[in-house]
Amino acid sequence: MKSALLNSTGLSSPRSIVILTGAGISAESGIRTFRAAEGLWEEHRVEDVASPIGYARDPHLVHDFYNERRRLLQKPEIGPNAAHIALAEFERDFTGEFLLVTQNIDNLHERAGSRELLHMHGEMMKIRCDYSGEVFENREDVFPESECSCCGRPGGLRPHVVWFGEMPFHMDEIFNALAVCDLFVSIGTSGNVYPAAGFYQAARAGSAQTVELNLERTGGNFDRGVYAPATEVVPEFFANGVS
């Protein structure tokens, strides 16, 4: 028996699904969200810790900020929740085309078992060399004076994340998938910032059904919305998979 919520989309057997997740799916794992109304992230002004200008002005502050976030992700009490796990299990059993796009820079989807995954805003557990463009897995603290393992030069390592004013990653691949999917599901995101704010419109342009799963209604004109914590609504929506 398939999920009653999923059946309510009118698609008994979708062939291609694109899912977008935002901060709301990780909040219940203890990852604090960006407080957009106050323009603060973990009590810092966003422009100070998540912009190229802020990095140029005070690289020590920026590295300290991301070092702390990286350490948080490695604490034993921080892990995937029921929503992450439900998506990974759904992907495992789904026989059609599947793409999970996340705005989150944590690694909770990977740890839950998700495979077809794109991080449009980068990844906390990676760093990038500004000199060579090389990207590395990294679990340790990084400092302005840290030397790059690829070129041996100090001062070029930065978090592999997209800051305000920078272009998100994988946009061509994401929009190509949206153009041909027949179900788009937005989970735990306000949908206020482009390009992600336009994803549901791109999906609808290709005749996809669109669904919003969120704590509260956003401004998007979705075909269906269910409003509850992610750990409640995501497992229910994707229960028992789709044939």
C-alpha positions in Angstrom: 0.0 0.0 0.0 1.5 3.3 -1.1 1.5 6.5 1.0 -1.9 8.2 0.9 0.0 11.5 0.8 2.0 10.5 -2.2 -1.1 9.1 -4.0 -2.7 12.5 -3.4 -0.4 14.0 -6.1 -2.3 12.0 -8.7 0.8 10.2 -9.8 0.5 6.5 -9.0 3.9 5.7 -10.5 6.1 8.8 -11.2 9.0 8.0 -13.5 11.3 10.9 -12.6 11.5 12.7 -9.3 13.5 15.8 -8.2 13.6 16.6 -4.5 15.0 19.9 -3.0 15.9 20.0 0.7 16.7 23.0 2.8 17.7 23.9 6.3 14.4 22.6 7.8 15.3 19.0 7.2 18.5 19.3 9.2 17.1 21.5 12.0 15.8 18.5 13.9 19.3 17.0 13.9 20.6 19.9 15.8 21.9 22.0 12.9 20.8 25.6 13.5 19.2 27.4 10.6 20.0 30.8 9.2 17.7 33.4 10.9 16.9 35.4 7.8 14.7 38.0 9.5 17.7 39.2 11.6 20.3 38.5 9.0 22.2 36.4 11.5 23.8 32.9 11.3 24.9 31.5 14.6 24.9 35.1 16.0 27.2 36.4 13.2 26.2 38.8 10.5 25.9 36.8 7.3 28.0 39.3 5.3 30.8 38.7 7.8 31.1 34.9 7.6 29.4 34.0 4.3 30.5 36.4 1.7 33.7 37.0 -0.3 34.0 40.5 1.1 33.8 39.2 4.7 36.5 36.6 3.9 38.8 39.1 2.4 38.3 41.4 5.4 38.7 38.9 8.2 39.8 35.4 7.1 40.5 34.3 10.6 36.9 34.9 11.7 35.6 33.1 8.6 37.8 30.1 9.2 37.0 30.0 12.9 33.3 30.0 12.0 33.5 27.1 9.6 35.9 25.2 11.8 33.3 25.3 14.5 30.5 24.1 12.2 32.8 21.3 10.9 33.5 20.1 14.4 29.8 20.2 15.2 29.0 17.9 12.3 31.5 15.3 13.8 29.9 15.2 17.2 28.4 11.8 18.0 25.0 13.3 18.8 24.7 14.9 15.4 23.4 12.6 12.8 20.7 11.9 10.1 17.1 12.1 11.3 14.0 10.2 10.2 13.5 12.5 7.2 17.1 12.0 5.9 16.7 8.2 6.3 13.2 8.1 4.6 14.6 9.8 1.5 17.6 7.5 1.3 15.3 4.4 1.7 13.0 5.8 -0.9 15.8 6.3 -3.4 17.1 2.8 -2.8 13.7 1.3 -3.7 12.7 3.7 -6.5 13.2 2.3 -10.0 12.8 5.6 -11.9 15.0 8.6 -12.3 15.8 10.2 -9.0 17.8 13.4 -8.0 18.1 14.9 -4.6 19.3 18.5 -4.5 20.2 20.0 -1.2 20.8 23.6 -0.2 22.5 22.3 3.0 26.2 22.1 3.4 26.1 19.4 6.0 26.7 15.7 5.2 23.6 14.2 6.8 22.1 13.0 3.5 25.3 11.1 2.6 25.4 9.6 6.1 21.8 8.4 5.7 22.7 6.6 2.5 21.6 9.0 -0.3 23.5 8.5 -3.5 22.1 10.6 -6.3 22.8 13.9 -4.5 23.9 17.3 -5.5 25.1 20.0 -3.0 24.1 23.3 -4.8 25.7 25.3 -2.0 28.8 23.2 -1.4 30.0 21.0 1.4 31.2 21.7 4.8 33.5 18.7 4.9 35.4 19.9 1.9 37.9 22.7 1.3 39.0 24.3 -2.0 42.3 25.7 -3.1 41.8 29.2 -4.6 45.1 28.9 -6.5 44.4 25.6 -8.3 40.7 25.0 -7.9 41.3 21.6 -6.4 38.7 20.3 -3.9 39.6 18.1 -1.0 37.8 16.1 1.7 38.7 17.7 5.1 37.8 16.9 8.7 40.3 19.2 10.4 40.5 22.8 11.3 41.8 25.2 8.6 43.5 28.5 9.1 44.6 31.4 6.8 48.2 30.2 7.1 47.4 26.6 6.3 49.3 25.2 3.4 47.5 23.5 0.5 48.4 19.9 -0.1 48.3 20.3 -3.9 50.5 23.3 -4.3 52.2 23.8 -0.9 51.2 27.5 -0.8 49.7 29.1 2.3 46.7 31.4 2.2 44.7 29.8 -0.6 42.4 27.3 1.3 38.8 28.3 1.8 35.6 26.4 2.7 34.1 24.6 -0.3 30.8 26.4 0.1 28.8 29.0 -1.9 28.8 32.4 -0.3 26.3 35.2 -0.9 27.0 36.7 -4.3 28.5 33.5 -5.7 26.9 31.2 -8.2 25.5 27.9 -6.8 27.0 24.6 -8.1 25.4 22.2 -10.6 22.8 24.6 -12.0 22.7 23.1 -15.5 22.3 19.5 -14.2 19.6 20.6 -11.8 17.5 22.5 -14.4 17.9 19.7 -16.9 16.4 17.3 -14.4 13.6 19.7 -13.5 12.6 20.0 -17.2 11.9 16.3 -17.5 10.7 15.3 -14.0 7.0 14.5 -13.3 7.2 15.1 -9.6 9.1 17.9 -7.7 9.1 17.9 -3.9 10.4 20.9 -1.9 11.3 20.0 1.7 12.2 22.3 4.6 13.1 25.4 2.6 11.6 28.9 2.5 12.0 29.1 -1.3 12.8 32.8 -1.1 16.2 33.0 -2.7 16.9 32.4 -6.4 17.8 30.2 -8.2 16.2 27.6 -5.8 13.1 29.8 -5.6 12.4 29.1 -9.3 12.8 25.3 -9.1 9.1 24.6 -8.7 8.3 26.9 -11.6 10.8 25.1 -13.8 9.3 21.8 -12.9 5.7 23.0 -13.6 6.8 24.3 -17.0 7.5 20.7 -17.8 4.1 19.6 -16.5 5.4 18.1 -13.3 3.3 17.9 -10.1 4.8 20.0 -7.4 4.6 19.4 -3.6 5.8 21.4 -0.6 6.6 19.7 2.7 7.5 22.4 5.2 6.7 23.7 8.7 4.7 26.5 7.2 3.4 27.6 3.8 5.7 29.6 1.6 5.0 31.9 -1.3 5.3 29.2 -3.9 2.2 28.1 -5.9 2.6 24.4 -5.3 0.0 21.8 -6.4 -0.1 20.4 -2.9 1.4 21.3 0.5 1.7 19.5 3.8 2.9 21.5 6.8 4.5 19.7 9.7 8.0 18.9 11.0 10.2 17.1 8.4 10.6 14.1 10.7 6.9 13.6 10.6 5.8 14.5 7.1 8.7 13.2 5.0 8.5 9.6 6.2 4.8 9.6 5.8 4.9 11.1 2.3 7.5 8.6 1.0 6.2 5.6 3.0 6.4 2.2 1.2 8.1 3.7 -1.9 6.7 4.1 -5.4 6.6 1.3 -8.0 
